[in-house]
């Protein structure tokens, strides 16, 4: 995802088609409040999905503190993506993310972070070099998913990560223009363009909760936002407009209590 030219260009095509046509003092069970109430991934109905369930005592979470913006709280999935979570946790503990940059953002697509401040700092995993993708049927790149960035091929996960921000309404609006212009459905377009074979129930999940189905199977999902969508949206809005000086002050990985 560090070099996402293919996905980015195809996403731009989709947009053109549209326009042309966890802190330590927490309760055992989190209940959304304020701006988070609008997030479908935090609704009672969403709790049927493993990925969207609120963290409970003992589960691994992360507090991602964005300087001047606030905190984004993420549940981590160490059972499904143990390598990505371990890499993220140890880098956070070492301070590799402290003072790192929010380096890229595309409105209604993603926010990428964890880039070192200096270009001569080598980006590699805690094992040196990169590591392979970990793809789980239980985890998909829906809105609020925390994913590993890579260089467009498996085995290149290292340090940077990104949040998926695409809204459900964006996905819902894709079928008609694709049918009108190319005579194909969104499901077929994803299969033909990205090799992403989605079952109807899997596509329905993106239509309900948002996300980026075109990266399904290409990037490791290892976390899910459970609080702080307002912060994520504010960061996305500014970074997508070209704001350069957005920094991660600190990432703290902890067990939910």
Secondary structure, 3 states (H helix, E strand, C coil): CCCCHHHHHHHHHHHHHHHHCCCCCCCCCCCCCHHHHHCHHHCCHHHHCHHHCCCCCCCEEEEEEECCCEEEEEEECCCCCHHHHHHHHHHHHHCCCCCCEEEEEECCCEEEEEECCCCCCCCCCCCCCCECCCCCCCCCCCCCEEEECCCCCCCCECCCEEEECCCHHHHHCHHHHHHHHHCCCHHHHHHHHHCCCCCHHHHHHHHHHCCCHHHCCCCCEEEEEEECHHHHHHHHHHHHCCCCCCEEEEEEEEECC
